[in-house]
Amino acid sequence: MRIALDAMGTDRRPLSDVAGGVLAANEFGDTIVLVGDQARIEAELKNHEISAGYVEILHAPAEIAMDAKPTEVLKAAPNSSIHVALNAVKTGEVDAFVTMGNTGAVHAIATLKTLRRIPGVKRPGLSALFPVNNHRMIFLDVGANTDVKPEWVQQFALMGSIYAQLVLNCPQPRIALLSNGAEATKGNLLIREAADMLRRSKMNFVGNVEPVQLMSSVADVIVMDGFVGNIVLKMFEATAHYVATLIRQEFRNDAFSMVGGALAKPAFNRIRRQVDTSEIGGAPLLGVNGVVIIGHGQNSAIGIKNAIKQARKAVQENVIGAIRSGIKQESQ
């Protein structure tokens, strides 16, 4: 298998990106195609040993900044690492694309300039994966579409369900709508209409969930519009950072707390590993005509390797073909 990795994606590019690519090549035995500035990639590769698989370089001299505006992204040079890698997926030169770069840029370039949408898909959905009670939940949309229609939400649910089944090993994914109450009468017009559509579908729809239920394993796929989803995602990140900071501060308050903190450190390390985003690495952009996995710019080499692992599984299980078939059946 050949996986394209954006070598200019992370905040520490290309150090973490190259290290993650080498880890993936050595563990999976695949060909990892590092896309970006060839000179910088070659210089960093000298610090690593490749014992299995292969690492290739696909030169792309331009970069898209993390703070680039959508209009700037669409006018960006076609020799940016994101653009070159997505074109490689389109032409079949590689099987999938993994990046820790600008999420909006990946979405815009994939949807409007390279891969395009899977036939029948109204809008691609950006997803996020969360580890809950030893299994992973998929949330979407978390930012690609701020204003949506009920039929788009239904498609988000379908695509998320297919991904959960094939990649996350969830035989009958439970689908829920994020709302301000679990009752069927709750929610705005969008939620109520989307819920009606989901009830009539063949999917395993379990109803509405409130924010307080999100981390309680009540569902495997949580769907929402991108405006709400992006707020939820950022709130989770902020809460996790706040709680971690608060715990560290309290354990440093006095000698007894410091001793207690030292004794509790193994337990906290186990908790940290359970919620560590590097264990997941990234999440799919669903609805475009190719496997695309997007991760956080602060990802470590291990996180990048795990994102590549997700891409491999999505290719092996033919997620794109399954979504194509699912969308076609739903439209009949």
HUVENWO-V594511 format. One record per backbone hydrogen bond with DSSP energy under -0.5 kcal/mol. CO is the residue of the C=O (numbers start at 1). NH is the residue of the N-H. E is the energy in kcal/mol with one decimal. If there is no record, write none. Layout:
CO&NH&E + CO&NH&E
//
This chain:
1&3&-0.5 + 1&31&-2.6 + 2&95&-3.4 + 2&96&-0.8 + 3&33&-2.9 + 4&98&-2.5 + 5&7&-0.9 + 5&35&-2.9 + 6&9&-1.0 + 7&14&-0.6 + 10&13&-1.4 + 12&15&-1.9 + 12&16&-0.7 + 14&18&-2.7 + 15&19&-2.2 + 16&20&-2.6 + 17&21&-2.3 + 18&22&-2.5 + 19&23&-2.3 + 20&24&-2.2 + 21&25&-2.4 + 22&26&-2.6 + 23&27&-2.2 + 24&28&-3.0 + 25&29&-1.8 + 30&32&-0.6 + 30&54&-2.0 + 31&3&-2.4 + 31&33&-0.6 + 32&34&-0.8 + 32&56&-2.3 + 33&5&-3.0 + 33&35&-0.6 + 34&36&-0.5 + 34&58&-2.8 + 35&7&-2.3 + 35&8&-0.6 + 36&60&-2.1 + 37&41&-2.3 + 38&42&-2.9 + 39&43&-2.0 + 40&44&-1.7 + 41&45&-2.5 + 42&46&-1.0 + 44&47&-1.8 + 45&48&-1.9 + 49&51&-0.7 + 54&32&-2.7 + 56&34&-3.1 + 57&59&-0.6 + 58&36&-1.8 + 62&81&-1.5 + 63&65&-0.6 + 65&68&-1.5 + 69&73&-2.5 + 70&74&-2.2 + 71&75&-1.0 + 73&76&-1.1 + 77&80&-1.4 + 79&62&-1.8 + 80&84&-2.9 + 81&85&-2.1 + 82&86&-2.3 + 83&87&-2.1 + 84&88&-1.7 + 85&89&-1.6 + 86&90&-2.2 + 87&91&-2.4 + 88&92&-0.6 + 88&93&-1.5 + 88&94&-1.6 + 89&92&-0.7 + 95&291&-0.6 + 96&4&-2.8 + 97&293&-2.6 + 98&6&-2.6 + 99&295&-2.6 + 102&106&-2.2 + 103&107&-2.5 + 104&108&-2.6 + 105&109&-2.8 + 106&110&-2.5 + 107&111&-2.3 + 108&112&-2.8 + 109&113&-1.5 + 109&114&-1.6 + 110&116&-3.0 + 116&289&-2.5 + 118&121&-2.6 + 125&286&-2.5 + 126&141&-0.6 + 126&142&-1.9 + 128&139&-3.1 + 130&132&-0.6 + 130&137&-3.0 + 132&135&-1.5 + 135&132&-3.9 + 137&130&-2.5 + 138&222&-2.5 + 139&128&-2.0 + 140&224&-1.2 + 145&226&-2.4 + 145&227&-0.5 + 146&148&-0.6 + 146&227&-0.5 + 149&152&-0.9 + 149&153&-1.8 + 150&154&-2.1 + 151&155&-1.6 + 152&156&-2.5 + 153&157&-2.3 + 154&158&-2.1 + 155&159&-2.9 + 156&160&-2.8 + 157&161&-2.4 + 158&162&-2.3 + 159&163&-2.2 + 160&164&-2.6 + 161&165&-2.2 + 162&166&-2.5 + 163&167&-2.8 + 163&168&-1.2 + 164&170&-1.8 + 169&171&-0.6 + 170&173&-0.6 + 174&220&-2.4 + 174&221&-2.6 + 175&206&-3.2 + 175&207&-0.5 + 176&223&-2.6 + 177&209&-2.8 + 182&208&-0.7 + 183&186&-1.5 + 188&192&-2.5 + 189&193&-2.5 + 190&194&-2.6 + 191&195&-2.6 + 192&196&-1.8 + 193&197&-1.9 + 194&198&-2.4 + 195&199&-2.3 + 196&200&-1.5 + 197&201&-0.7 + 203&205&-1.9 + 204&175&-2.7 + 207&177&-1.8 + 209&179&-2.8 + 210&213&-1.9 + 211&214&-1.4 + 213&216&-2.0 + 213&218&-0.6 + 220&138&-2.6 + 221&176&-2.7 + 221&223&-0.5 + 222&140&-2.2 + 223&178&-2.2 + 225&229&-2.8 + 226&230&-2.1 + 227&231&-1.5 + 228&232&-2.6 + 229&233&-2.5 + 230&234&-2.3 + 231&235&-2.3 + 232&236&-2.2 + 233&237&-2.0 + 234&238&-2.5 + 235&239&-2.7 + 236&240&-2.6 + 237&241&-2.0 + 238&242&-2.5 + 239&243&-2.8 + 240&244&-2.1 + 241&245&-2.2 + 242&246&-2.7 + 243&247&-2.4 + 244&248&-2.0 + 245&249&-2.3 + 246&250&-2.3 + 247&251&-2.1 + 248&252&-0.7 + 249&252&-0.7 + 250&253&-1.2 + 254&258&-2.2 + 255&259&-2.2 + 256&260&-2.6 + 257&261&-2.7 + 258&262&-2.1 + 259&263&-2.2 + 260&264&-2.1 + 261&265&-0.8 + 264&268&-2.2 + 265&269&-2.5 + 266&270&-1.7 + 267&271&-2.0 + 268&272&-2.8 + 269&273&-2.1 + 270&274&-1.5 + 271&275&-1.6 + 272&276&-0.9 + 276&279&-1.6 + 277&280&-1.3 + 277&281&-3.3 + 280&282&-0.8 + 283&294&-3.0 + 284&127&-1.4 + 284&286&-0.8 + 285&288&-0.6 + 286&125&-3.0 + 287&118&-3.0 + 288&287&-0.5 + 288&290&-2.0 + 290&292&-0.6 + 291&97&-2.2 + 292&285&-2.2 + 293&99&-2.3 + 294&283&-2.4 + 296&299&-1.9 + 297&11&-3.2 + 300&304&-2.2 + 301&305&-2.3 + 302&306&-2.3 + 303&307&-1.9 + 304&308&-2.2 + 305&309&-1.8 + 306&310&-1.8 + 307&311&-2.0 + 308&312&-2.5 + 309&313&-2.0 + 310&314&-2.4 + 311&315&-2.1 + 312&316&-2.9 + 313&317&-2.4 + 314&319&-2.3 + 315&318&-1.3 + 318&322&-2.1 + 319&323&-2.6 + 320&324&-2.4 + 321&325&-2.3 + 322&326&-2.6 + 323&327&-2.9 + 324&328&-1.8 + 325&329&-2.3 + 326&330&-2.2 + 327&331&-1.4 + 328&332&-0.5 + 329&332&-0.9
//
